[in-house]
Amino acid sequence: MKIRTWVISGLVYLTVVIVGYAVITGNSILEGGDYEEHHAHATTQEEEELMNNHDHHHHSTHSEVEVNVDQNEDSLTFTLEDPNGEPPELAVNHEKEMHLIAVSNDLKAYHHLHPERRSEGVYEVEHSLQPGTYNLFVDIAPKDFAYAPEAISLQVGEEVTDEASLETDRELEKEIQGKKVRLDINGQTTEQTTTLTFNTDYDNLEPYLGALGHVVVIDEDVEQFIHVHPTSNDATTFEAHFEKPGTYKLWAEFKYQDAGVIAFPFVIEIK
C-alpha cells in the first residue's frame, strides 16, 4: 500500500512539473521543440557561414591577411601576415598555394605566375616583366581567415604605363599561335549568372593546373578581380558573378598539347 501511495504521489508531482513548465514557457517538455528548432538554426547558420566564406574569397573587399611585396631586379617576394602577425596556413588551390596575376596598368600585358614557398608565410617568384606600371593580384586561400585579392601597384623601371581604356570586342573570336577560340556569353548583367563558353580544339587540350582551363577577369578600373574555373572536368564553360556594371577584360587560359599554355583576351560589357 505504501508503494502504491508513493507511485501515485510521484505521478502527481511529475504532472504538476510538466503543467507548470508549459504554463510558464508556452512549450511542452514532451515535444522538445526548442532543441529541434535551435539545432536546425545552428545547422543553417553553419552552412551559411561556409557559403559566405567561400563567396568572401571571390567578391568581398575586406581581407584579414596582409600581403607585402618586395621587389628585386628579377624576382618578387611576398610576405603574408594574419591579424595576429603570424604567417597564415594556405590551402592548395588548383595545385598551387599561390597564384599571382600580374597585369600592366593598361591591361595589355598579362602574366599568370606561381610563387613558391621559401619559408612560413614567405613566397618568391622570378619574373621577366618589361619596364612599366603593373597591378598584382595575389590569389590565395587562407584556411582560417577571410581573404580577397586586391590590386597591388608595382613599378618596374622608370617607364610609367597609362591607365586602361578598353573597347568592347565586336567579334568574340580570337586566334593566337594558330589556335582559335570563340566565346559565347549568356547573361551579361549584374543580376544574372554570366555563363562563358569557349569553343576551341578540345581534342588538343590537356589539363592545366588541375582544370581544363582558367579564366581571370579584371574590370577597366582594375578594382574587380574574378578567377573562375570550368563548371565540369570535361567542358570549357565557366560561370562568373559581376557585382558592378562596366567594361571588363578577361583572359581565358588553355593548355594545348602542341603549343603549351595560351591566354586568349576578350573585352566584354556588363550592364
PyRosetta script that sets phi, psi and omega in degrees:
from pyrosetta import init, pose_from_sequence

init()
pose = pose_from_sequence("MKIRTWVISGLVYLTVVIVGYAVITGNSILEGGDYEEHHAHATTQEEEELMNNHDHHHHSTHSEVEVNVDQNEDSLTFTLEDPNGEPPELAVNHEKEMHLIAVSNDLKAYHHLHPERRSEGVYEVEHSLQPGTYNLFVDIAPKDFAYAPEAISLQVGEEVTDEASLETDRELEKEIQGKKVRLDINGQTTEQTTTLTFNTDYDNLEPYLGALGHVVVIDEDVEQFIHVHPTSNDATTFEAHFEKPGTYKLWAEFKYQDAGVIAFPFVIEIK")
pose.set_psi(1, -39.5)
pose.set_omega(1, 179.1)
pose.set_phi(2, -64.4)
pose.set_psi(2, -38.2)
pose.set_omega(2, -179.7)
pose.set_phi(3, -63.9)
pose.set_psi(3, -43.8)
pose.set_omega(3, -179.5)
pose.set_phi(4, -62.6)
pose.set_psi(4, -42.9)
pose.set_omega(4, 179.2)
pose.set_phi(5, -60.9)
pose.set_psi(5, -40.8)
pose.set_omega(5, -179.8)
pose.set_phi(6, -64.7)
pose.set_psi(6, -41.1)
pose.set_omega(6, 179.6)
pose.set_phi(7, -65.5)
pose.set_psi(7, -44.7)
pose.set_omega(7, -179.2)
pose.set_phi(8, -63.5)
pose.set_psi(8, -40.7)
pose.set_omega(8, 179.2)
pose.set_phi(9, -63.2)
pose.set_psi(9, -40.6)
pose.set_omega(9, 179.4)
pose.set_phi(10, -63.5)
pose.set_psi(10, -42.7)
pose.set_omega(10, -180.0)
pose.set_phi(11, -63.3)
pose.set_psi(11, -41.3)
pose.set_omega(11, 178.9)
pose.set_phi(12, -62.4)
pose.set_psi(12, -42.7)
pose.set_omega(12, -179.7)
pose.set_phi(13, -63.5)
pose.set_psi(13, -42.9)
pose.set_omega(13, -179.8)
pose.set_phi(14, -63.4)
pose.set_psi(14, -40.4)
pose.set_omega(14, 179.2)
pose.set_phi(15, -62.7)
pose.set_psi(15, -41.6)
pose.set_omega(15, 179.6)
pose.set_phi(16, -62.3)
pose.set_psi(16, -42.9)
pose.set_omega(16, 179.8)
pose.set_phi(17, -61.7)
pose.set_psi(17, -46.6)
pose.set_omega(17, -178.1)
pose.set_phi(18, -63.1)
pose.set_psi(18, -46.7)
pose.set_omega(18, -179.4)
pose.set_phi(19, -64.2)
pose.set_psi(19, -42.6)
pose.set_omega(19, -179.7)
pose.set_phi(20, -62.3)
pose.set_psi(20, -42.1)
pose.set_omega(20, 178.1)
pose.set_phi(21, -61.4)
pose.set_psi(21, -43.0)
pose.set_omega(21, -179.3)
pose.set_phi(22, -64.4)
pose.set_psi(22, -40.3)
pose.set_omega(22, -179.1)
pose.set_phi(23, -65.9)
pose.set_psi(23, -42.8)
pose.set_omega(23, -175.5)
pose.set_phi(24, -73.7)
pose.set_psi(24, -46.4)
pose.set_omega(24, -172.8)
pose.set_phi(25, -96.8)
pose.set_psi(25, -19.8)
pose.set_omega(25, -176.0)
pose.set_phi(26, 80.0)
pose.set_psi(26, 2.6)
pose.set_omega(26, 179.2)
pose.set_phi(27, -118.0)
pose.set_psi(27, 158.7)
pose.set_omega(27, 177.9)
pose.set_phi(28, -100.2)
pose.set_psi(28, 132.2)
pose.set_omega(28, 175.6)
pose.set_phi(29, -59.0)
pose.set_psi(29, -35.1)
pose.set_omega(29, -175.0)
pose.set_phi(30, -71.0)
pose.set_psi(30, -26.7)
pose.set_omega(30, -175.7)
pose.set_phi(31, -81.2)
pose.set_psi(31, -33.0)
pose.set_omega(31, -179.5)
pose.set_phi(32, 65.4)
pose.set_psi(32, 25.7)
pose.set_omega(32, -175.1)
pose.set_phi(33, -62.9)
pose.set_psi(33, -36.0)
pose.set_omega(33, -177.7)
pose.set_phi(34, -60.0)
pose.set_psi(34, -44.1)
pose.set_omega(34, -178.1)
pose.set_phi(35, -63.9)
pose.set_psi(35, -45.5)
pose.set_omega(35, -177.9)
pose.set_phi(36, -64.1)
pose.set_psi(36, -40.7)
pose.set_omega(36, -179.5)
pose.set_phi(37, -66.1)
pose.set_psi(37, -43.7)
pose.set_omega(37, 179.9)
pose.set_phi(38, -64.8)
pose.set_psi(38, -41.5)
pose.set_omega(38, -179.2)
pose.set_phi(39, -64.2)
pose.set_psi(39, -43.4)
pose.set_omega(39, 179.3)
pose.set_phi(40, -64.0)
pose.set_psi(40, -40.1)
pose.set_omega(40, 179.7)
pose.set_phi(41, -65.2)
pose.set_psi(41, -40.4)
pose.set_omega(41, -179.7)
pose.set_phi(42, -63.1)
pose.set_psi(42, -42.5)
pose.set_omega(42, 179.6)
pose.set_phi(43, -63.0)
pose.set_psi(43, -44.7)
pose.set_omega(43, 179.8)
pose.set_phi(44, -62.5)
pose.set_psi(44, -41.5)
pose.set_omega(44, -179.5)
pose.set_phi(45, -65.1)
pose.set_psi(45, -40.3)
pose.set_omega(45, 178.9)
pose.set_phi(46, -63.0)
pose.set_psi(46, -44.6)
pose.set_omega(46, 178.6)
pose.set_phi(47, -63.4)
pose.set_psi(47, -38.9)
pose.set_omega(47, -178.8)
pose.set_phi(48, -65.1)
pose.set_psi(48, -40.0)
pose.set_omega(48, 178.9)
pose.set_phi(49, -63.9)
pose.set_psi(49, -40.7)
pose.set_omega(49, 177.9)
pose.set_phi(50, -62.4)
pose.set_psi(50, -43.0)
pose.set_omega(50, 178.7)
pose.set_phi(51, -64.3)
pose.set_psi(51, -41.2)
pose.set_omega(51, 179.9)
pose.set_phi(52, -65.2)
pose.set_psi(52, -39.9)
pose.set_omega(52, 178.6)
pose.set_phi(53, -62.7)
pose.set_psi(53, -41.4)
pose.set_omega(53, 179.8)
pose.set_phi(54, -65.3)
pose.set_psi(54, -43.7)
pose.set_omega(54, -178.6)
pose.set_phi(55, -69.7)
pose.set_psi(55, -32.9)
pose.set_omega(55, -178.0)
pose.set_phi(56, -58.3)
pose.set_psi(56, -40.2)
pose.set_omega(56, -177.2)
pose.set_phi(57, -60.0)
pose.set_psi(57, -31.8)
pose.set_omega(57, -174.8)
pose.set_phi(58, -95.3)
pose.set_psi(58, -31.1)
pose.set_omega(58, -167.0)
pose.set_phi(59, -122.2)
pose.set_psi(59, -30.4)
pose.set_omega(59, -172.8)
pose.set_phi(60, -68.9)
pose.set_psi(60, 152.5)
pose.set_omega(60, 179.0)
pose.set_phi(61, -97.4)
pose.set_psi(61, 2.5)
pose.set_omega(61, -179.5)
pose.set_phi(62, -104.3)
pose.set_psi(62, 132.1)
pose.set_omega(62, 178.8)
pose.set_phi(63, -126.7)
pose.set_psi(63, 142.3)
pose.set_omega(63, 177.2)
pose.set_phi(64, -97.7)
pose.set_psi(64, -3.5)
pose.set_omega(64, 179.2)
pose.set_phi(65, -113.7)
pose.set_psi(65, 128.0)
pose.set_omega(65, 179.6)
pose.set_phi(66, -93.5)
pose.set_psi(66, 136.2)
pose.set_omega(66, -179.9)
pose.set_phi(67, -117.2)
pose.set_psi(67, 120.3)
pose.set_omega(67, 176.8)
pose.set_phi(68, -111.8)
pose.set_psi(68, 138.9)
pose.set_omega(68, -176.3)
pose.set_phi(69, -117.9)
pose.set_psi(69, 130.9)
pose.set_omega(69, 172.4)
pose.set_phi(70, -115.5)
pose.set_psi(70, 132.6)
pose.set_omega(70, -175.9)
pose.set_phi(71, -109.2)
pose.set_psi(71, 126.9)
pose.set_omega(71, 170.7)
pose.set_phi(72, -108.1)
pose.set_psi(72, -176.2)
pose.set_omega(72, -174.7)
pose.set_phi(73, -60.5)
pose.set_psi(73, -41.9)
pose.set_omega(73, -177.9)
pose.set_phi(74, -134.6)
pose.set_psi(74, 21.5)
pose.set_omega(74, 178.9)
pose.set_phi(75, -149.5)
pose.set_psi(75, 160.1)
pose.set_omega(75, 177.2)
pose.set_phi(76, -125.1)
pose.set_psi(76, 137.6)
pose.set_omega(76, 178.1)
pose.set_phi(77, -119.2)
pose.set_psi(77, 131.1)
pose.set_omega(77, -177.9)
pose.set_phi(78, -115.7)
pose.set_psi(78, 127.0)
pose.set_omega(78, 178.0)
pose.set_phi(79, -114.5)
pose.set_psi(79, 126.9)
pose.set_omega(79, -175.7)
pose.set_phi(80, -109.1)
pose.set_psi(80, 139.1)
pose.set_omega(80, 177.0)
pose.set_phi(81, -136.8)
pose.set_psi(81, 135.1)
pose.set_omega(81, 174.5)
pose.set_phi(82, -85.3)
pose.set_psi(82, 179.0)
pose.set_omega(82, -177.6)
pose.set_phi(83, -59.7)
pose.set_psi(83, -18.3)
pose.set_omega(83, 179.6)
pose.set_phi(84, -93.8)
pose.set_psi(84, 4.6)
pose.set_omega(84, -178.6)
pose.set_phi(85, 79.5)
pose.set_psi(85, 13.6)
pose.set_omega(85, -179.0)
pose.set_phi(86, -105.3)
pose.set_psi(86, 155.9)
pose.set_omega(86, 176.3)
pose.set_phi(87, -71.4)
pose.set_psi(87, 126.0)
pose.set_omega(87, -179.6)
pose.set_phi(88, -76.2)
pose.set_psi(88, 151.6)
pose.set_omega(88, 174.9)
pose.set_phi(89, -84.3)
pose.set_psi(89, 130.1)
pose.set_omega(89, -177.1)
pose.set_phi(90, -104.4)
pose.set_psi(90, 141.0)
pose.set_omega(90, 173.2)
pose.set_phi(91, -82.8)
pose.set_psi(91, 149.6)
pose.set_omega(91, 175.3)
pose.set_phi(92, -76.3)
pose.set_psi(92, 124.0)
pose.set_omega(92, -177.8)
pose.set_phi(93, -122.0)
pose.set_psi(93, 110.7)
pose.set_omega(93, -176.2)
pose.set_phi(94, 51.5)
pose.set_psi(94, 57.7)
pose.set_omega(94, 171.0)
pose.set_phi(95, 73.4)
pose.set_psi(95, -1.5)
pose.set_omega(95, -178.4)
pose.set_phi(96, -135.4)
pose.set_psi(96, 148.2)
pose.set_omega(96, 175.0)
pose.set_phi(97, -78.9)
pose.set_psi(97, -28.1)
pose.set_omega(97, -178.1)
pose.set_phi(98, -140.3)
pose.set_psi(98, 129.8)
pose.set_omega(98, 170.8)
pose.set_phi(99, -110.3)
pose.set_psi(99, 131.7)
pose.set_omega(99, 178.5)
pose.set_phi(100, -115.5)
pose.set_psi(100, 119.7)
pose.set_omega(100, 175.0)
pose.set_phi(101, -105.3)
pose.set_psi(101, 118.5)
pose.set_omega(101, 178.2)
pose.set_phi(102, -115.3)
pose.set_psi(102, 121.6)
pose.set_omega(102, 179.0)
pose.set_phi(103, -125.3)
pose.set_psi(103, 142.7)
pose.set_omega(103, 175.7)
pose.set_phi(104, -67.5)
pose.set_psi(104, 158.4)
pose.set_omega(104, -174.6)
pose.set_phi(105, -58.9)
pose.set_psi(105, -29.4)
pose.set_omega(105, 178.4)
pose.set_phi(106, -90.4)
pose.set_psi(106, 4.3)
pose.set_omega(106, 178.6)
pose.set_phi(107, 63.6)
pose.set_psi(107, 24.2)
pose.set_omega(107, 177.9)
pose.set_phi(108, -89.9)
pose.set_psi(108, -36.4)
pose.set_omega(108, 179.6)
pose.set_phi(109, -99.4)
pose.set_psi(109, 139.2)
pose.set_omega(109, -176.6)
pose.set_phi(110, -136.8)
pose.set_psi(110, 132.0)
pose.set_omega(110, 179.1)
pose.set_phi(111, -137.0)
pose.set_psi(111, 132.4)
pose.set_omega(111, 175.8)
pose.set_phi(112, -115.5)
pose.set_psi(112, 105.9)
pose.set_omega(112, -174.4)
pose.set_phi(113, -117.9)
pose.set_psi(113, 167.8)
pose.set_omega(113, -177.0)
pose.set_phi(114, -136.2)
pose.set_psi(114, 90.0)
pose.set_omega(114, 175.5)
pose.set_phi(115, -59.4)
pose.set_psi(115, 142.3)
pose.set_omega(115, -179.6)
pose.set_phi(116, -105.8)
pose.set_psi(116, 148.1)
pose.set_omega(116, -178.3)
pose.set_phi(117, -71.9)
pose.set_psi(117, 126.4)
pose.set_omega(117, 177.0)
pose.set_phi(118, -99.1)
pose.set_psi(118, -32.8)
pose.set_omega(118, 174.8)
pose.set_phi(119, -159.1)
pose.set_psi(119, -179.8)
pose.set_omega(119, -177.3)
pose.set_phi(120, -60.6)
pose.set_psi(120, 118.4)
pose.set_omega(120, 177.8)
pose.set_phi(121, 79.2)
pose.set_psi(121, 4.9)
pose.set_omega(121, -178.9)
pose.set_phi(122, -123.3)
pose.set_psi(122, 124.7)
pose.set_omega(122, -178.2)
pose.set_phi(123, -127.9)
pose.set_psi(123, 147.0)
pose.set_omega(123, -176.7)
pose.set_phi(124, -138.8)
pose.set_psi(124, 146.9)
pose.set_omega(124, 177.4)
pose.set_phi(125, -146.7)
pose.set_psi(125, 139.8)
pose.set_omega(125, 172.8)
pose.set_phi(126, -81.6)
pose.set_psi(126, 149.4)
pose.set_omega(126, -179.5)
pose.set_phi(127, -142.2)
pose.set_psi(127, 161.4)
pose.set_omega(127, 176.4)
pose.set_phi(128, -129.5)
pose.set_psi(128, 44.1)
pose.set_omega(128, -178.7)
pose.set_phi(129, -67.9)
pose.set_psi(129, 134.1)
pose.set_omega(129, 176.8)
pose.set_phi(130, -72.7)
pose.set_psi(130, 156.3)
pose.set_omega(130, 178.6)
pose.set_phi(131, -54.0)
pose.set_psi(131, 136.9)
pose.set_omega(131, -179.7)
pose.set_phi(132, 155.0)
pose.set_psi(132, -177.3)
pose.set_omega(132, 179.2)
pose.set_phi(133, -99.5)
pose.set_psi(133, 130.8)
pose.set_omega(133, -176.1)
pose.set_phi(134, -127.2)
pose.set_psi(134, 160.1)
pose.set_omega(134, 169.7)
pose.set_phi(135, -120.9)
pose.set_psi(135, 128.8)
pose.set_omega(135, -178.7)
pose.set_phi(136, -106.0)
pose.set_psi(136, 135.7)
pose.set_omega(136, 173.1)
pose.set_phi(137, -119.8)
pose.set_psi(137, 114.0)
pose.set_omega(137, 179.5)
pose.set_phi(138, -92.7)
pose.set_psi(138, 111.3)
pose.set_omega(138, -175.4)
pose.set_phi(139, -101.3)
pose.set_psi(139, 106.1)
pose.set_omega(139, -178.9)
pose.set_phi(140, -134.4)
pose.set_psi(140, 167.0)
pose.set_omega(140, 178.3)
pose.set_phi(141, -131.2)
pose.set_psi(141, 83.0)
pose.set_omega(141, 176.3)
pose.set_phi(142, -60.7)
pose.set_psi(142, 140.3)
pose.set_omega(142, -175.4)
pose.set_phi(143, -73.6)
pose.set_psi(143, -30.7)
pose.set_omega(143, -171.9)
pose.set_phi(144, -120.2)
pose.set_psi(144, 6.1)
pose.set_omega(144, -175.5)
pose.set_phi(145, -139.4)
pose.set_psi(145, 150.9)
pose.set_omega(145, 177.1)
pose.set_phi(146, -74.1)
pose.set_psi(146, 146.0)
pose.set_omega(146, -178.8)
pose.set_phi(147, -156.4)
pose.set_psi(147, 142.8)
pose.set_omega(147, 173.0)
pose.set_phi(148, -143.4)
pose.set_psi(148, 132.7)
pose.set_omega(148, -179.4)
pose.set_phi(149, -62.9)
pose.set_psi(149, 135.4)
pose.set_omega(149, 175.7)
pose.set_phi(150, -127.2)
pose.set_psi(150, 148.0)
pose.set_omega(150, -177.2)
pose.set_phi(151, -64.1)
pose.set_psi(151, 129.5)
pose.set_omega(151, 174.8)
pose.set_phi(152, -115.3)
pose.set_psi(152, 121.1)
pose.set_omega(152, -176.9)
pose.set_phi(153, -75.6)
pose.set_psi(153, 140.1)
pose.set_omega(153, 179.4)
pose.set_phi(154, -139.6)
pose.set_psi(154, 127.4)
pose.set_omega(154, 177.4)
pose.set_phi(155, -107.5)
pose.set_psi(155, 121.3)
pose.set_omega(155, 177.6)
pose.set_phi(156, -108.2)
pose.set_psi(156, 117.7)
pose.set_omega(156, -176.5)
pose.set_phi(157, 71.4)
pose.set_psi(157, -159.6)
pose.set_omega(157, -175.8)
pose.set_phi(158, -105.2)
pose.set_psi(158, -13.1)
pose.set_omega(158, -177.5)
pose.set_phi(159, -73.8)
pose.set_psi(159, 123.2)
pose.set_omega(159, -178.3)
pose.set_phi(160, -95.8)
pose.set_psi(160, 130.4)
pose.set_omega(160, -178.5)
pose.set_phi(161, -93.7)
pose.set_psi(161, 134.9)
pose.set_omega(161, 178.7)
pose.set_phi(162, -65.4)
pose.set_psi(162, 162.7)
pose.set_omega(162, 175.6)
pose.set_phi(163, -72.1)
pose.set_psi(163, 162.2)
pose.set_omega(163, -175.7)
pose.set_phi(164, -71.3)
pose.set_psi(164, 144.1)
pose.set_omega(164, 172.2)
pose.set_phi(165, -138.1)
pose.set_psi(165, 94.9)
pose.set_omega(165, -169.6)
pose.set_phi(166, -93.1)
pose.set_psi(166, 146.6)
pose.set_omega(166, 171.8)
pose.set_phi(167, -118.9)
pose.set_psi(167, 130.6)
pose.set_omega(167, -177.8)
pose.set_phi(168, -63.5)
pose.set_psi(168, 136.7)
pose.set_omega(168, 178.3)
pose.set_phi(169, -68.5)
pose.set_psi(169, 129.0)
pose.set_omega(169, 174.6)
pose.set_phi(170, -80.3)
pose.set_psi(170, -37.3)
pose.set_omega(170, 178.5)
pose.set_phi(171, -109.8)
pose.set_psi(171, 121.7)
pose.set_omega(171, -177.8)
pose.set_phi(172, -95.9)
pose.set_psi(172, 51.1)
pose.set_omega(172, 174.4)
pose.set_phi(173, -137.9)
pose.set_psi(173, 129.7)
pose.set_omega(173, -177.3)
pose.set_phi(174, -127.0)
pose.set_psi(174, 148.8)
pose.set_omega(174, 176.1)
pose.set_phi(175, -129.8)
pose.set_psi(175, 123.5)
pose.set_omega(175, 178.9)
pose.set_phi(176, -135.7)
pose.set_psi(176, 129.8)
pose.set_omega(176, 179.8)
pose.set_phi(177, 52.2)
pose.set_psi(177, 37.9)
pose.set_omega(177, 177.6)
pose.set_phi(178, 79.1)
pose.set_psi(178, 3.2)
pose.set_omega(178, 179.5)
pose.set_phi(179, -106.0)
pose.set_psi(179, 130.2)
pose.set_omega(179, -178.9)
pose.set_phi(180, -105.5)
pose.set_psi(180, 141.2)
pose.set_omega(180, 175.2)
pose.set_phi(181, -136.1)
pose.set_psi(181, 129.4)
pose.set_omega(181, 175.9)
pose.set_phi(182, -113.8)
pose.set_psi(182, 134.3)
pose.set_omega(182, -178.2)
pose.set_phi(183, -105.7)
pose.set_psi(183, 127.8)
pose.set_omega(183, 172.2)
pose.set_phi(184, -111.9)
pose.set_psi(184, 129.8)
pose.set_omega(184, -177.2)
pose.set_phi(185, -116.6)
pose.set_psi(185, 136.4)
pose.set_omega(185, 175.0)
pose.set_phi(186, -128.5)
pose.set_psi(186, 116.9)
pose.set_omega(186, 179.8)
pose.set_phi(187, 89.4)
pose.set_psi(187, 91.7)
pose.set_omega(187, -177.0)
pose.set_phi(188, -116.1)
pose.set_psi(188, 43.0)
pose.set_omega(188, 175.3)
pose.set_phi(189, -130.8)
pose.set_psi(189, 163.0)
pose.set_omega(189, 179.3)
pose.set_phi(190, -69.9)
pose.set_psi(190, -18.4)
pose.set_omega(190, -177.6)
pose.set_phi(191, -85.8)
pose.set_psi(191, -7.1)
pose.set_omega(191, -176.9)
pose.set_phi(192, -117.8)
pose.set_psi(192, 160.6)
pose.set_omega(192, 166.2)
pose.set_phi(193, -80.3)
pose.set_psi(193, 123.9)
pose.set_omega(193, -179.4)
pose.set_phi(194, -87.6)
pose.set_psi(194, 120.5)
pose.set_omega(194, 179.2)
pose.set_phi(195, -100.9)
pose.set_psi(195, 124.1)
pose.set_omega(195, -179.5)
pose.set_phi(196, -112.3)
pose.set_psi(196, 114.9)
pose.set_omega(196, 179.7)
pose.set_phi(197, -114.3)
pose.set_psi(197, 123.2)
pose.set_omega(197, -178.1)
pose.set_phi(198, -107.9)
pose.set_psi(198, 123.8)
pose.set_omega(198, 178.8)
pose.set_phi(199, -102.2)
pose.set_psi(199, 122.8)
pose.set_omega(199, -177.9)
pose.set_phi(200, -151.6)
pose.set_psi(200, -166.1)
pose.set_omega(200, -178.4)
pose.set_phi(201, -81.4)
pose.set_psi(201, 84.3)
pose.set_omega(201, -173.8)
pose.set_phi(202, -59.6)
pose.set_psi(202, -38.0)
pose.set_omega(202, -176.2)
pose.set_phi(203, -65.3)
pose.set_psi(203, -18.9)
pose.set_omega(203, -177.3)
pose.set_phi(204, -99.2)
pose.set_psi(204, -0.9)
pose.set_omega(204, -178.8)
pose.set_phi(205, -85.7)
pose.set_psi(205, 151.3)
pose.set_omega(205, 172.1)
pose.set_phi(206, -138.3)
pose.set_psi(206, 155.2)
pose.set_omega(206, -176.9)
pose.set_phi(207, -57.3)
pose.set_psi(207, 142.0)
pose.set_omega(207, 179.0)
pose.set_phi(208, -130.1)
pose.set_psi(208, 115.4)
pose.set_omega(208, -177.9)
pose.set_phi(209, 54.0)
pose.set_psi(209, 44.3)
pose.set_omega(209, 174.1)
pose.set_phi(210, 79.4)
pose.set_psi(210, 11.4)
pose.set_omega(210, 179.0)
pose.set_phi(211, -148.2)
pose.set_psi(211, 164.0)
pose.set_omega(211, -179.5)
pose.set_phi(212, -80.9)
pose.set_psi(212, -4.1)
pose.set_omega(212, 177.8)
pose.set_phi(213, 178.1)
pose.set_psi(213, 165.3)
pose.set_omega(213, 177.6)
pose.set_phi(214, -135.9)
pose.set_psi(214, 141.5)
pose.set_omega(214, 177.3)
pose.set_phi(215, -127.3)
pose.set_psi(215, 125.9)
pose.set_omega(215, 175.6)
pose.set_phi(216, -114.9)
pose.set_psi(216, 132.5)
pose.set_omega(216, -178.3)
pose.set_phi(217, -125.4)
pose.set_psi(217, 133.2)
pose.set_omega(217, 178.1)
pose.set_phi(218, -135.5)
pose.set_psi(218, 137.7)
pose.set_omega(218, -179.1)
pose.set_phi(219, -80.1)
pose.set_psi(219, 168.8)
pose.set_omega(219, -175.3)
pose.set_phi(220, -62.3)
pose.set_psi(220, -30.3)
pose.set_omega(220, 179.3)
pose.set_phi(221, -85.6)
pose.set_psi(221, -0.1)
pose.set_omega(221, -180.0)
pose.set_phi(222, 55.8)
pose.set_psi(222, 46.9)
pose.set_omega(222, 176.9)
pose.set_phi(223, -118.2)
pose.set_psi(223, -32.8)
pose.set_omega(223, -179.4)
pose.set_phi(224, -97.6)
pose.set_psi(224, 130.1)
pose.set_omega(224, 179.6)
pose.set_phi(225, -128.3)
pose.set_psi(225, 126.1)
pose.set_omega(225, 179.6)
pose.set_phi(226, -130.9)
pose.set_psi(226, 131.8)
pose.set_omega(226, 177.4)
pose.set_phi(227, -130.1)
pose.set_psi(227, 110.9)
pose.set_omega(227, -175.5)
pose.set_phi(228, -124.6)
pose.set_psi(228, 160.6)
pose.set_omega(228, -178.4)
pose.set_phi(229, -125.4)
pose.set_psi(229, 165.5)
pose.set_omega(229, -176.1)
pose.set_phi(230, -57.1)
pose.set_psi(230, 151.9)
pose.set_omega(230, 179.5)
pose.set_phi(231, -74.2)
pose.set_psi(231, -16.5)
pose.set_omega(231, 176.7)
pose.set_phi(232, -150.7)
pose.set_psi(232, 166.9)
pose.set_omega(232, -175.2)
pose.set_phi(233, -73.1)
pose.set_psi(233, -19.7)
pose.set_omega(233, -174.4)
pose.set_phi(234, -116.9)
pose.set_psi(234, 23.3)
pose.set_omega(234, -178.9)
pose.set_phi(235, -137.5)
pose.set_psi(235, 159.3)
pose.set_omega(235, 176.0)
pose.set_phi(236, -113.5)
pose.set_psi(236, 48.7)
pose.set_omega(236, 176.8)
pose.set_phi(237, -111.6)
pose.set_psi(237, 133.0)
pose.set_omega(237, -175.9)
pose.set_phi(238, -126.7)
pose.set_psi(238, 151.3)
pose.set_omega(238, 175.8)
pose.set_phi(239, -121.6)
pose.set_psi(239, 135.0)
pose.set_omega(239, -179.5)
pose.set_phi(240, -135.3)
pose.set_psi(240, 152.8)
pose.set_omega(240, 177.0)
pose.set_phi(241, -120.0)
pose.set_psi(241, 124.6)
pose.set_omega(241, -179.6)
pose.set_phi(242, -105.2)
pose.set_psi(242, 126.6)
pose.set_omega(242, -178.4)
pose.set_phi(243, -82.5)
pose.set_psi(243, -29.5)
pose.set_omega(243, -175.8)
pose.set_phi(244, -129.5)
pose.set_psi(244, 144.2)
pose.set_omega(244, 174.1)
pose.set_phi(245, -70.4)
pose.set_psi(245, 155.9)
pose.set_omega(245, 178.8)
pose.set_phi(246, 151.7)
pose.set_psi(246, -170.6)
pose.set_omega(246, 179.6)
pose.set_phi(247, -99.0)
pose.set_psi(247, 130.5)
pose.set_omega(247, -177.1)
pose.set_phi(248, -126.4)
pose.set_psi(248, 144.7)
pose.set_omega(248, 172.1)
pose.set_phi(249, -110.7)
pose.set_psi(249, 134.4)
pose.set_omega(249, 178.2)
pose.set_phi(250, -124.8)
pose.set_psi(250, 151.5)
pose.set_omega(250, 175.9)
pose.set_phi(251, -123.2)
pose.set_psi(251, 121.1)
pose.set_omega(251, 177.7)
pose.set_phi(252, -101.3)
pose.set_psi(252, 117.8)
pose.set_omega(252, -177.2)
pose.set_phi(253, -102.2)
pose.set_psi(253, 128.3)
pose.set_omega(253, 176.2)
pose.set_phi(254, -133.9)
pose.set_psi(254, 146.9)
pose.set_omega(254, 179.6)
pose.set_phi(255, -109.0)
pose.set_psi(255, 117.7)
pose.set_omega(255, -179.1)
pose.set_phi(256, -99.3)
pose.set_psi(256, 143.9)
pose.set_omega(256, -177.7)
pose.set_phi(257, -61.3)
pose.set_psi(257, -31.8)
pose.set_omega(257, -176.2)
pose.set_phi(258, -109.5)
pose.set_psi(258, 4.9)
pose.set_omega(258, -177.3)
pose.set_phi(259, -140.2)
pose.set_psi(259, -5.0)
pose.set_omega(259, -179.4)
pose.set_phi(260, 76.5)
pose.set_psi(260, -157.6)
pose.set_omega(260, -176.4)
pose.set_phi(261, -85.4)
pose.set_psi(261, 129.0)
pose.set_omega(261, 177.5)
pose.set_phi(262, -126.9)
pose.set_psi(262, 134.5)
pose.set_omega(262, 176.9)
pose.set_phi(263, -104.8)
pose.set_psi(263, 118.2)
pose.set_omega(263, -178.4)
pose.set_phi(264, -98.9)
pose.set_psi(264, 119.2)
pose.set_omega(264, -177.9)
pose.set_phi(265, -91.0)
pose.set_psi(265, 141.0)
pose.set_omega(265, 174.7)
pose.set_phi(266, -138.3)
pose.set_psi(266, 146.3)
pose.set_omega(266, 175.4)
pose.set_phi(267, -116.6)
pose.set_psi(267, 123.5)
pose.set_omega(267, -176.9)
pose.set_phi(268, -127.4)
pose.set_psi(268, 163.3)
pose.set_omega(268, 179.7)
pose.set_phi(269, -112.9)
pose.set_psi(269, 133.5)
pose.set_omega(269, 176.1)
pose.set_phi(270, -116.4)
pose.set_psi(270, 129.1)
pose.set_omega(270, -177.0)
pose.set_phi(271, -106.2)
pose.dump_pdb("model.pdb")
